[in-house]
Amino acid sequence: MKPRHRRVLARWAQAAYQASERRVSRLILIQRSTLRYQDHRDRQEALRIRLRDLAASRVRFGYRRLTVLLKREGWRVNAKRIYRLYAEEGLTVRTKYRKKTASRSREPQGLATGSESAVEHGLRKRPVRGWSLVSRVDRR
């Protein structure tokens, strides 16, 4: 379990059972310094908002193309950071499904062109086999 999850669990146990910090840290096996730690990292809210706006306006763009757009706007970012934020925000490229339309009439492959009458009358049960260009080497 990650330290931040242990910290949340320890704070919950401390509030729920009115236990001291020392007792909770011994029960959950977490150091007291880890329990007291406060995160100082910038959440980058402005960048997150701009990333969400770009992803909403350009649905087919992935994180790499969004990185290029952000760099053009003057943001100092790299693809790894944008990938992390992209995943944290739950953004994904929406997959575009192709329409399956038949452009011409379909015929099974492997049937010889002169055997349509035989196929229509049910005389031929499997397709005509073609010649192959496999050369055999006689090993003696």
Phi and psi in degrees as a GROMACS rama.xvg file:
@    title "Ramachandran Plot"
@    xaxis  label "Phi"
@    yaxis  label "Psi"
@TYPE xy
-72.6416  153.161  LYS-2
-57.0156  -36.1995  PRO-3
-67.6684  -32.2986  ARG-4
-72.4909  -38.3861  HIS-5
-63.6308  -37.0114  ARG-6
-63.775  -43.3097  ARG-7
-64.1182  -43.4916  VAL-8
-63.2361  -40.8176  LEU-9
-66.4852  -40.5516  ALA-10
-64.5505  -38.5054  ARG-11
-64.8479  -46.2493  TRP-12
-63.5499  -37.2446  ALA-13
-64.3774  -41.1495  GLN-14
-76.1073  -39.7042  ALA-15
-70.997  -38.2283  ALA-16
-108.324  7.56998  TYR-17
47.3142  44.4536  GLN-18
-94.3179  157.09  ALA-19
-76.385  164.885  SER-20
-63.0329  -39.4323  GLU-21
-64.2715  -44.5556  ARG-22
-66.1592  -43.077  ARG-23
-64.3823  -41.2335  VAL-24
-65.1898  -32.7957  SER-25
-73.5257  -37.6502  ARG-26
-68.5947  -42.3033  LEU-27
-91.8574  -2.96919  ILE-28
59.0584  58.2384  LEU-29
-133.537  140.979  ILE-30
-73.3137  149.557  GLN-31
-66.3562  -31.4047  ARG-32
-66.6943  -35.8872  SER-33
-68.3677  -36.5408  THR-34
-66.6102  -34.4704  LEU-35
-85.2902  -11.3704  ARG-36
-60.2746  136.627  TYR-37
-118.531  130.762  GLN-38
-70.0053  132.665  ASP-39
-111.642  2.2517  HIS-40
-71.2215  141.428  ARG-41
-71.6351  133.096  ASP-42
-78.3508  -12.431  ARG-43
56.6724  50.2184  GLN-44
-64.3906  -39.2117  GLU-45
-62.9921  -41.8839  ALA-46
-66.662  -39.4922  LEU-47
-62.5221  -43.0805  ARG-48
-63.7019  -45.3036  ILE-49
-64.9253  -38.2525  ARG-50
-63.6814  -43.4606  LEU-51
-62.6669  -40.4405  ARG-52
-63.8504  -45.8691  ASP-53
-63.9268  -41.2025  LEU-54
-66.7474  -31.945  ALA-55
-73.6811  -36.7709  ALA-56
-80.1429  -29.6123  SER-57
-121.929  84.2062  ARG-58
-66.3859  -33.7457  VAL-59
-84.8447  0.107495  ARG-60
-88.9409  136.766  PHE-61
-90.0916  -173.728  GLY-62
-67.3513  -30.4218  TYR-63
-68.6288  -43.6587  ARG-64
-70.4362  -32.7221  ARG-65
-67.4604  -33.44  LEU-66
-61.5742  -43.0922  THR-67
-62.5496  -42.9164  VAL-68
-63.5547  -41.4689  LEU-69
-66.027  -38.1046  LEU-70
-64.5803  -38.4055  LYS-71
-64.0413  -30.3296  ARG-72
-79.7012  -9.63022  GLU-73
106.304  2.94415  GLY-74
-73.8206  140.068  TRP-75
-94.9297  89.5181  ARG-76
-134.052  162.646  VAL-77
-128.623  170.248  ASN-78
-64.8623  -32.8564  ALA-79
-66.292  -41.1925  LYS-80
-67.6732  -42.7681  ARG-81
-65.1403  -37.5376  ILE-82
-61.7339  -43.9222  TYR-83
-62.0995  -47.7172  ARG-84
-66.3979  -38.5499  LEU-85
-59.6743  -43.3108  TYR-86
-71.8016  -39.9283  ALA-87
-65.2231  -33.223  GLU-88
-80.8207  -8.16334  GLU-89
76.6467  25.0671  GLY-90
-87.4512  139.678  LEU-91
-144.384  155.824  THR-92
-74.4065  128.07  VAL-93
-76.2741  127.069  ARG-94
-75.1563  139.517  THR-95
-102.198  117.902  LYS-96
-87.5426  134.969  TYR-97
-78.6798  145.696  ARG-98
-78.4513  134.316  LYS-99
-97.9214  95.7688  LYS-100
-117.818  141.224  THR-101
-84.8818  123.387  ALA-102
-84.0798  -22.5252  SER-103
-150.634  171.689  ARG-104
-69.4139  141.22  SER-105
-95.208  137.966  ARG-106
-128.836  143.855  GLU-107
-64.9336  139.58  PRO-108
-78.771  154.028  GLN-109
99.6216  -10.5455  GLY-110
-84.7573  137.406  LEU-111
-72.4616  150.895  ALA-112
-69.9306  -29.4642  THR-113
-87.6353  2.32893  GLY-114
-107.152  18.9086  SER-115
-61.9461  -38.5185  GLU-116
-67.4247  -36.5547  SER-117
-67.0196  -37.2057  ALA-118
-69.62  -40.0797  VAL-119
-63.8689  -36.0239  GLU-120
-86.626  -2.44572  HIS-121
78.9179  19.706  GLY-122
-80.9638  -33.6228  LEU-123
-101.122  125.504  ARG-124
-98.1841  -21.7809  LYS-125
-136.131  162.147  ARG-126
-66.7609  157.664  PRO-127
-72.0369  133.538  VAL-128
-86.3879  134.815  ARG-129
-90.7373  167.997  GLY-130
-76.4787  146.264  TRP-131
-113.679  157.703  SER-132
-100.866  30.5349  LEU-133
-79.0821  124.116  VAL-134
-96.4669  135.815  SER-135
-99.843  137.706  ARG-136
-102.28  127.343  VAL-137
-82.7538  112.472  ASP-138
-103.697  112.493  ARG-139
